[in-house]
């Protein structure tokens, strides 16, 4: 099975910074939600993307995909912050 992430469309457009959080995997997802810029709670904010395509959409995030559930990151080409979030925002 090919697992999917939830990703905002603007990640592929080069918007920065890129945020990521890994939640509990569900169904055919790996639990990752990745977005760029400001978070919005619109129902269509996240679109499904097979994780295998992340190297095309956002190669910056690939090194972080091994983080366990509950971990987050905030990155740009020149900045990195990675932390365990005991209270995920969603």
C-alpha positions as protocol buffer text, in pm:
chain_id: "A"
residue {
  index: 1
  type: UNK
  ca { x: 0 y: 0 z: 0 }
}
residue {
  index: 2
  type: UNK
  ca { x: 118 y: 352 z: -79 }
}
residue {
  index: 3
  type: UNK
  ca { x: 64 y: 580 z: 220 }
}
residue {
  index: 4
  type: UNK
  ca { x: -55 y: 939 z: 186 }
}
residue {
  index: 5
  type: UNK
  ca { x: 11 y: 1268 z: 363 }
}
residue {
  index: 6
  type: UNK
  ca { x: -219 y: 1565 z: 401 }
}
residue {
  index: 7
  type: UNK
  ca { x: -54 y: 1864 z: 238 }
}
residue {
  index: 8
  type: UNK
  ca { x: -159 y: 2220 z: 159 }
}
residue {
  index: 9
  type: UNK
  ca { x: -139 y: 2317 z: -206 }
}
residue {
  index: 10
  type: UNK
  ca { x: 84 y: 2617 z: -136 }
}
residue {
  index: 11
  type: UNK
  ca { x: 371 y: 2390 z: -25 }
}
residue {
  index: 12
  type: UNK
  ca { x: 434 y: 2306 z: -390 }
}
residue {
  index: 13
  type: UNK
  ca { x: 426 y: 2677 z: -476 }
}
residue {
  index: 14
  type: UNK
  ca { x: 731 y: 2758 z: -265 }
}
residue {
  index: 15
  type: UNK
  ca { x: 554 y: 2935 z: 24 }
}
residue {
  index: 16
  type: UNK
  ca { x: 762 y: 2935 z: 342 }
}
residue {
  index: 17
  type: UNK
  ca { x: 794 y: 2843 z: 622 }
}
residue {
  index: 18
  type: UNK
  ca { x: 690 y: 2479 z: 595 }
}
residue {
  index: 19
  type: UNK
  ca { x: 520 y: 2325 z: 897 }
}
residue {
  index: 20
  type: UNK
  ca { x: 471 y: 1957 z: 961 }
}
residue {
  index: 21
  type: UNK
  ca { x: 308 y: 1750 z: 1233 }
}
residue {
  index: 22
  type: UNK
  ca { x: 272 y: 1375 z: 1262 }
}
residue {
  index: 23
  type: UNK
  ca { x: -56 y: 1255 z: 1408 }
}
residue {
  index: 24
  type: UNK
  ca { x: -194 y: 905 z: 1450 }
}
residue {
  index: 25
  type: UNK
  ca { x: -195 y: 721 z: 1115 }
}
residue {
  index: 26
  type: UNK
  ca { x: -545 y: 646 z: 994 }
}
residue {
  index: 27
  type: UNK
  ca { x: -660 y: 440 z: 696 }
}
residue {
  index: 28
  type: UNK
  ca { x: -415 y: 486 z: 409 }
}
residue {
  index: 29
  type: UNK
  ca { x: -239 y: 786 z: 568 }
}
residue {
  index: 30
  type: UNK
  ca { x: 95 y: 793 z: 746 }
}
residue {
  index: 31
  type: UNK
  ca { x: -21 y: 1065 z: 986 }
}
residue {
  index: 32
  type: UNK
  ca { x: 178 y: 1355 z: 840 }
}
residue {
  index: 33
  type: UNK
  ca { x: 11 y: 1692 z: 778 }
}
residue {
  index: 34
  type: UNK
  ca { x: 229 y: 1946 z: 604 }
}
residue {
  index: 35
  type: UNK
  ca { x: 145 y: 2308 z: 525 }
}
residue {
  index: 36
  type: UNK
  ca { x: 317 y: 2632 z: 430 }
}
residue {
  index: 37
  type: UNK
  ca { x: 265 y: 2978 z: 569 }
}
residue {
  index: 38
  type: UNK
  ca { x: -38 y: 3032 z: 790 }
}
residue {
  index: 39
  type: UNK
  ca { x: -263 y: 2741 z: 889 }
}
residue {
  index: 40
  type: UNK
  ca { x: -629 y: 2763 z: 785 }
}
residue {
  index: 41
  type: UNK
  ca { x: -908 y: 2538 z: 905 }
}
residue {
  index: 42
  type: UNK
  ca { x: -1082 y: 2529 z: 566 }
}
residue {
  index: 43
  type: UNK
  ca { x: -1214 y: 2182 z: 483 }
}
residue {
  index: 44
  type: UNK
  ca { x: -1011 y: 2174 z: 160 }
}
residue {
  index: 45
  type: UNK
  ca { x: -688 y: 2317 z: 307 }
}
residue {
  index: 46
  type: UNK
  ca { x: -519 y: 1976 z: 303 }
}
residue {
  index: 47
  type: UNK
  ca { x: -519 y: 1757 z: -6 }
}
residue {
  index: 48
  type: UNK
  ca { x: -404 y: 1394 z: -12 }
}
residue {
  index: 49
  type: UNK
  ca { x: -67 y: 1322 z: -169 }
}
residue {
  index: 50
  type: UNK
  ca { x: 116 y: 991 z: -191 }
}
residue {
  index: 51
  type: UNK
  ca { x: 425 y: 1025 z: 28 }
}
residue {
  index: 52
  type: UNK
  ca { x: 637 y: 899 z: -261 }
}
residue {
  index: 53
  type: UNK
  ca { x: 574 y: 1232 z: -439 }
}
residue {
  index: 54
  type: UNK
  ca { x: 698 y: 1452 z: -155 }
}
residue {
  index: 55
  type: UNK
  ca { x: 1047 y: 1470 z: -304 }
}
residue {
  index: 56
  type: UNK
  ca { x: 888 y: 1659 z: -597 }
}
residue {
  index: 57
  type: UNK
  ca { x: 653 y: 1881 z: -395 }
}
residue {
  index: 58
  type: UNK
  ca { x: 876 y: 1960 z: -99 }
}
residue {
  index: 59
  type: UNK
  ca { x: 1220 y: 1797 z: -87 }
}
residue {
  index: 60
  type: UNK
  ca { x: 1296 y: 1994 z: 232 }
}
residue {
  index: 61
  type: UNK
  ca { x: 1054 y: 1780 z: 434 }
}
residue {
  index: 62
  type: UNK
  ca { x: 1185 y: 1437 z: 332 }
}
residue {
  index: 63
  type: UNK
  ca { x: 1452 y: 1415 z: 608 }
}
residue {
  index: 64
  type: UNK
  ca { x: 1184 y: 1466 z: 876 }
}
residue {
  index: 65
  type: UNK
  ca { x: 944 y: 1190 z: 768 }
}
residue {
  index: 66
  type: UNK
  ca { x: 1101 y: 939 z: 1006 }
}
residue {
  index: 67
  type: UNK
  ca { x: 991 y: 1137 z: 1312 }
}
residue {
  index: 68
  type: UNK
  ca { x: 743 y: 959 z: 1538 }
}
residue {
  index: 69
  type: UNK
  ca { x: 385 y: 1056 z: 1613 }
}
residue {
  index: 70
  type: UNK
  ca { x: 360 y: 1382 z: 1806 }
}
residue {
  index: 71
  type: UNK
  ca { x: 668 y: 1543 z: 1653 }
}
residue {
  index: 72
  type: UNK
  ca { x: 654 y: 1870 z: 1461 }
}
residue {
  index: 73
  type: UNK
  ca { x: 887 y: 2073 z: 1247 }
}
residue {
  index: 74
  type: UNK
  ca { x: 910 y: 2428 z: 1115 }
}
residue {
  index: 75
  type: UNK
  ca { x: 1163 y: 2474 z: 836 }
}
residue {
  index: 76
  type: UNK
  ca { x: 1291 y: 2695 z: 557 }
}
residue {
  index: 77
  type: UNK
  ca { x: 1604 y: 2657 z: 350 }
}
residue {
  index: 78
  type: UNK
  ca { x: 1800 y: 2832 z: 629 }
}
residue {
  index: 79
  type: UNK
  ca { x: 1602 y: 2756 z: 946 }
}
residue {
  index: 80
  type: UNK
  ca { x: 1506 y: 2439 z: 1135 }
}
residue {
  index: 81
  type: UNK
  ca { x: 1303 y: 2382 z: 1451 }
}
residue {
  index: 82
  type: UNK
  ca { x: 1193 y: 2032 z: 1556 }
}
residue {
  index: 83
  type: UNK
  ca { x: 1000 y: 1951 z: 1874 }
}
residue {
  index: 84
  type: UNK
  ca { x: 768 y: 1703 z: 2043 }
}
residue {
  index: 85
  type: UNK
  ca { x: 424 y: 1863 z: 2081 }
}
residue {
  index: 86
  type: UNK
  ca { x: 226 y: 1717 z: 2375 }
}
residue {
  index: 87
  type: UNK
  ca { x: -86 y: 1910 z: 2262 }
}
residue {
  index: 88
  type: UNK
  ca { x: -122 y: 1900 z: 1881 }
}
residue {
  index: 89
  type: UNK
  ca { x: -320 y: 2193 z: 1738 }
}
residue {
  index: 90
  type: UNK
  ca { x: -574 y: 1969 z: 1562 }
}
